[in-house]
Amino acid sequence: MNSIIHKKIPVSLAQLLLRRLLLAYIAFALAITGIQTFIEYRVVRQEIIDNLQSMASTFSPGAESALWELQEALLNSMVNGIGANPVVVSVDISDSDGNISASWRAPSGLQASPALTVQQTLYHNDGNSFKLLGSLRIASSDAVLTEVAPQNWTGR
């Protein structure tokens, strides 16, 4: 009988170290990339919130005046102007009873995210006291965030 003897070729120490180091390096690179992606996502999210807050602060005096004087055309013009910003998906100006006085929605139909929504209370100062007029609400979407974040990562 012919018997073939199968010998196991021993794995060299160099091959063993190379495999382990390569796997460790890949795991480390993936972990660092994941952490960096998470940090960049948070930075872009905060930039969008800051942008929305800045717009709310900028437009609130005009919205207060237009709401006090019941200038519907001006309110509609304001919500359209705010909506021209690419990160905005919805704008609402409502009176103190919660009735919407002017509204704008993105043509793309993206849904507003509660985490990316800024609300500014609108008041009228009559000299002696402040009267609550309503609110200005500006919102963005998670879809906008996921679109903008990779652009920041690639430097576009």
Buried (B, 14 or more C-beta within 10 A) or exposed (E): EEEEEEEEEEEEEEEEEEEEEEEEEEEEEEEEEEEEEEEBBEEBBEBBBEBBBEBBEEBBEBBBBBBBEEBEEBBBBBBEBBBEBEBBBBBBBBBBEEEEBBBBBBEEEBEBBEEBBBBBBBBBEEEEEEEEBBBBBBBBBBBBBEEBBEEEEEEE
